[in-house]
């Protein structure tokens, strides 16, 4: 009965689409006769590849051109070619040991913040995610419930995540009420530079922990049980089992997770933008926000400079992606050897 | 209680407690509080009145001040429980001057008493400020934002499913020159994020006249390489003999795609649909750039605008945040297993 209703509902929902599909069939039959199989391949590929080409590939290519032009004009044809001047502006400093002497000191601040964020956030995130995965891999009652607990924030929108934590970390928020209750002095979490940076790290870990724990858990569950049984029979100590069996066999997943989280951390923006707006001052200003500010939000828009900065960031991301693809290939080879 | 205790402390093999068991219980317990707590706190706070939200320390549950209609006063007056040398009684506040409040007994409105505010507490009961949820729809553009978000999510997901599955069909079921080049191109852009192509994309969308339109938000996001990749991997497992048999029966290529391959790809399509809904509902940076006029804001951009105001109206902001969260929480409750399977299987995000 329930199945019948489900089918009926599905049929009703897709009815207009089915009707449409039937309607265009004669037209496509004619096209197939005229243009053959090649024509049909073109027909299937065109919608996706056209959108892909116009909105992903083409921008990717002309971004390089943008980064070599100057002025406030929007369209490439109206812009003045300046060669590598934008890159020069981004990268030149009178004294490379002091950011304040750089021509574009905001960029350097953002780059330094991002680098620090990437190192701290990724190492903490991976540690916490690994511990969580190890615990979820134990013989737990209601494991799917516990998995869901850690996964829950992953689906929340970055804006919602930012607002939830802005409310909790508020001067009169829940966290300070907790501190007050145990007799500690309240802290201006989002107004003091160090705490705001720590909050950016903590909140992004909170939001993404479940995603990485899930991948690691899948890796742990793929480790053959008999290896552990053999170790138990030999009376191998727990620590040794972890270092000699669990960690080496988890390594492929761990590497993928590290690279994925690095790629994400380099682009950090949404949650932190809503949480702190990049402040206080420039304490949580990261690269993506810098690009957004320079290219779109500030009064003196400089699309060329933003494009140059985005290409520098893209270079880092491409390098990381290549590492990831390389790792994927190595994993595949290993799988084949088995 | 003892049964619950036994359940919690029971262990495999009945052996004693190992330190790893302690860590496990602590970790999971802290996990529940840290992961669910903030969202729960958001929901609880969203039902509080502005006055209650500014209280410190905050109360756990939302309360509403009791009021009483008192003869001689136009508006209902807030009630307080006063405790002093004259005993404990409930009085209504007329006005407050510094630390002294002028109060009246609702039963005897003629006599105004002067009460020090230190000796009184608000008289209140658990109550929900539903106005936080209703007002944004009635008084602000919140309904518009919601409709915009629904439109973007639904249309983008439909287009994604259609175009991605067509491309995946061509790339998995036909041999042709340049096929590998196309696949390579798609894989290569798998990890190129929007933030790298913001400037040129802005100019293209603007040249196409799509600024401040919802289509300007939808189109750049629909040709997801991830979707094509996922669907292609799935379609590769469909045996070609099926397609050949259909061709023998004079099925057109379009019919083969529509009547045979697409229904068989349903599980992968479901995963992509769920992901697409979550992605598009949650999108922020690109809509923020494309949409600068209020009437086209999506929920996420609208929320950010509320939050960025000089004088943040937290009671409305919290309620609208909860509303924004609802679809995703529904997906989480009912469709979580599809998502976890999708992530564990392919690292989709």
Interface residues (C-beta under 8 A of the other chain):
Chain A: X21 X24 X25 X28 X29 X32 X37 X38 X40 X41 X43 X44 X45 X47 X48 X49 X51 X52 X54 X55 X56 X57 X58 X59 X60 X62 X63 X66 X74 X75 X76 X131 X132 X135 X138 X139 X140 X141 X144 X146 X147 X148 X149 X150 X151 X152 X153 X155 X156 X157 X158 X159 X160 X162 X163 X164 X165 X166 X167 X168 X172 X173 X174 X176 X177 X180 X181 X206 X210 X211 X214 X215 X217 X218 X238 X256 X260 X263 X267 X269 X270 X274 X277 X288 X291 X292 X295 X296 X303 X306 X307 X310 X311 X313 X314 X317 X318 X320 X321 X324 X325
Chain B: X7 X12 X20 X23 X24 X27 X28 X31 X32 X34 X35 X36 X38 X39 X41 X42 X45 X54 X55 X56 X57 X58 X162 X163 X164 X166 X167 X169 X170 X171 X174 X176 X182 X185 X186 X187 X189 X190 X191 X192 X193 X195 X196 X197 X198 X199 X200 X201 X202 X203 X204 X205 X206 X207 X219 X220 X222 X223 X225 X228 X252 X253 X254 X255 X257 X258 X278 X281 X282 X284 X285 X288 X289 X300 X303 X304 X307 X308 X314 X317 X318 X321 X324 X325 X328 X329 X331 X332 X336 X337 X339 X340 X343 X344 X345 X347 X349
